[in-house]
Amino acid sequence: MSGEFLPLPMAAAVAYLRLVSHENRGPASEGLLDVVGSALSVWVPLYGGTSRARLADELVARGRLCNGATRLRYRDGTPPLENLAILQSDLETGIRHLERAGVRFSDAMHEQAPRRVPRVSPAAT
């Protein structure tokens, strides 16, 4: 078994390309990588943090992937986790599970990141 890590955003992109036919692919986005990364995390262990330790399933389940599957964020104030990855050797297993489950992502619903609009205050007169 290979102990090499594959960054989660890259693993999510590979899974998407393998599971969605060229004619059914929509434009790539951070939200789409979040959805695919979340689906992969159901079937394969996630690793994160600076030491890339295996994350407990409970910890992954209560978090939400964001920023293109680069960060696992929590609503309860737990600090977000970054440097997310899977083992390279787990990618094929994850893709096979998603194929068997019928997941194709061509109709995936995901939120687009809100655009940040600079606030400009009117000049004081």
N, C-alpha and C positions, 0 to 999 in steps of 0.2 A: 504494500500500500504506500502510495506516495504521500509524503508529508508536506508537499508544496502547497502553499496557499494561493487561491485565486481570488482577487478582489471581488466582492459581491456585485458591484455594478457590471463588471466584465462577465461574470457568470450569468447574471440576469440577461445581458445583451445576447450572449451565446444561446441561452435557452429560448429567448424570443425568436431569434433568427432560425433556430431549428424547428420550432413548433408552429410558426406562422408562415404560410406560403408567401412568396414574393408579392403576388397580386392582392393578397389580403392585408399586407402590412400598412399600418398607418404611420404617420410621422413619429419619429422617436422623441421621447420627452422624459424628463426626470420622473414624472408621475407614472409613466409606463414602467420604468425600471423599478420603481417602488413596488408596483403590483406584482411584477414577475419575481422580484427578490423575495417578496412576502410568500408567494406560492412555493418557491424553492425552499424557504426556511421551514415549511411544514414537513418536508421530506428529508432534508439533510441538516446536520448540525451547523450552526453559525459560530464563528469565532470573531472576537473583537477586542478592542483595547490596544494599548501599546505593545503588550506581550502576546497579543492574539490568543487569548485563552478561550476555551470552549464556553459558550454562553449557555446557561441553564435554559431548558425549554420554557419554563415558566417565565423567565425574564424576557425571552424573545416574544412569547405570546402576549404579554401585557404591553409591549412597546409597539411603536408604529414606525415603519421605515419611511424615510424622507430624504430629500436632496439627492434623488437618483440612486437610492439604495446605499448611500454613504453613511447614513446616521440612523440610529435607532433611538427614537425620542419617546419620552414618557410624560403623561399628563399629571402624574402625582408628585412631580418635583425631583424624581430620580434623575441624576445627571445623564445626559445622552451618551450613548456609546458610539464610537467611530472606529475607523480602521476595520470595517467588517469584511469578512471573507468566508469562504468555504474551502474545504480541502479539494484540490484539483481532482483527486480520485473519486470524489462524491458527485461531481457534476453529471456524469452519465446516468448514475442511479436516480438523481433528482429529475432529470429530463424524462427518463423512462416512466417514473411514477406519474409525472404530469401528463405524458402521452396516454397512459392507461386510464387516467382520470378524465380524459377528454378535454383537458384544458388547452385552449388554442390562443388566447389573448387577443384575437382579432376584434372581439367585441368588448374588451376590457374597459371598464369605467374607472376613470381616475381623475383626480383633481389636478388641474394645472396650478402651478405655484402662482400666487397672486403677484401681479406686477407692482413694483414699488414706484409710487408716484411721488416725486418730490413735492413737499409742501412749500408754497411760496406765500408769504404774508404780504399783504398790500403795504405799500410804503406809508409810513405815518405822515399825515399832513397837518 
